[in-house]
Amino acid sequence: MKKFFKKNLKYITIPLILFVFYVISSNFVLPNISQNFNKDNLINRIPKSFLKAEAVNGTATIRDKKDIELYPGGGCLGIKVSTSGVLVVGFSDIDTTNGKVSSTSREAGIQVGDIILKINDTNLENTKHLIEILSKTKDDSIKLLLDRDGDKIKVKVNVVKDENKAKIGLWVRDSTAGIGTLTFYEEKSNKFGALGHPITDVDTNSIIKIKDGRVIDSAVLSVRKGQRGTPGELKSIFVNEEKYFGEINKNTISGIFGSGKREMLKKCQLKPLKVGYKEEIKEGKAQIISTVDENGPKYYDIEIVKLLSQDKPSPKSMIIKVTDEELLKKTGGIVQGMSGSPIIQDGKIVGAVTHVLVNKPDVGYGIYIEWMLEEVGILKKY
């Protein structure tokens, strides 16, 4: 073999030298390896202790691997929020001494679900503020700045004056209140998440854009059991409305979020759990933590029936079925007020209850916990 190389060395060396000369003289560029390698193969070679990765439609989404630990909730929360501006919820004809006049707000093109941000270039604080400005106006029309699904729209509305009152034929709302369930509390950041779905206006079904909000203590008084065609409900009351456990600063498709105090874990188990990412979840047995009576949060058995493939946040990530006989006897399955109940599998918090199927009260939806963690900023968005 050595004799072969010595004998043919010139035939090997000369072409190699010519090739190097060609590369230098012709500005030869090597192919862009980033466009040709198999990303999945590359990801698979990275130790899982460093990265959390998942394949989505043939691409790779890489998350910083964190050993995140959360205190699971399950406790009942009172929720009070105020809107940014005022929300349009309806129209009405205007009564005058000369008879009824059609709503000038409707005629101006205002729509149910619009948010009024400004009136005559003045930032609108609440419904009372709107009434005050209207009562003082001497003009025959006012200018409004609306937020319609993120688009800013200017409209001019005629003012109907009758008996020294200015009217525009509009129904508005600036606040709402209700109950839900705490999903998690993260001690390092004092951040919390609840509900697993957005707070929407009861009349417009639009996501409420909140200015601020508070979480207060509440207590379950009774349960209206869910039946086929009629959702059940936890009947609760606010306890000590002057004292609050947390401040709400985000209302999104993935739930409500903010900063809170450890007191919101009242009656909840005081043992943090690791996070189970969606690629770790499997169909089969799991549990939820919910409060359905005065005894506080308790574990109940469920089954994860189906996992849905998602590459963006949605409150309907998995289909779940209540199998716990005690919970079925008390509530019939999932009822209003249980939204946000953490879903636990293999000792990890993997999601939260979000919806119930009206015709199957024992079946509902849950959201992947990582969508909530991304929204609150505990997990980095990609």
C-alpha positions, 0 to 999 in steps of 0.5 A: 500500500505504501509503495502504491501511494509513493508511486502515485503521489504526484497524481494525487497531489497535483489535482489537489493543488489545482482544486485549492487554487480554483477555490481561491481564485474563483471565490468558491463558496461552500454550501450554507449548511444551515439550509441543508442539515436535518434539524430534527437530527441535530435536536435529538443529539442535544442532551435533554438536560440542556434543552426542552425541544419539540417538533412542530410541522417539521420545525424545531421550537427550543425552550430554555430548560428550567426546573420550574416548580409551581405551587398548584392552586385549586382554591376558589378566587373572587375576581374583580376587574375594571376595563380600559375605557368603557365597553359598548354592550348595546344600544337604545332608542332615545326618549324625548318630549317629542317621542323616540329618536333612534340611537345616534351611536348606532347611526354613527357606526359604533358596534357592540364590543367596541371599547371607547377610549377617548371622548373629545380627546379626553381619556375615558376612565369609566362610565361615570366619567362618560356621563359627566362629560356628556352632561357638560357638553354644549356641542351638538356632537362629540368625537369618540376614539374606539378600539375595535379588535385592536384597530383605532377608529374615530367616529363623530356622534350626534348628541340629542339634548332634551330637558337639559340632558345629553343622550347618545343612546348607548349602553356601556360597562366598565367593570365585571366580577365573578369567581374562578380557580387559582391554577398556580403560584410561583414563589420566586416571582410572586406571579400567579395564573388562574382560569385558563381562559379569558374573562369575556363580557357576558353580552358581547362575548369579547375578551375584556381589555382590563385596566386593573383588577384584584383577586380577593377571598371567596367561599363556596356556599353551594353547588348547582349540579351540571346536567345534560344541556344545563351547565352547573355552577359553584355558588360563592360569595366574596369574603372581605372585599377590602382585602385582596391577595393579588393584582391582575394585570393581564387577561388573555386567551390563556387566562388571567395573570398578575402578581400575588401574595402567598396568602392566595394559597389559603387551604391549598397544598403547600408542596410545589410541583414540577412542570409537565410539558405537553410532550410529556403528557399522555392520555390516561389517568390524571387528577384535578385539584378543585374546591367544590365545598367548604372543605377547600381544595381536594384531588379528584380523578379524571382521564385525559381522553385526547391530546390536541396538537398545538403550536400556539396558545389555545384554552382547548388543548386537551379533552378530559373526562371526570371519573371520580365518583365523589365529584360526579355525585356532587357536581355532575362533572365540571361546573362553572367556577372550576375553570383554572383547576390545575391538572396533575399527572405523574406528580407534575402540573400539566394544565388547567380545566377551562371548559365543559361540554354542555351536553356532557357535563362530565367531559370538558377541555383543559389548557397546556400549562406551558401556554399559561407560563409563557403568558405570565413570563415564567417561561420564555416565548418563542 
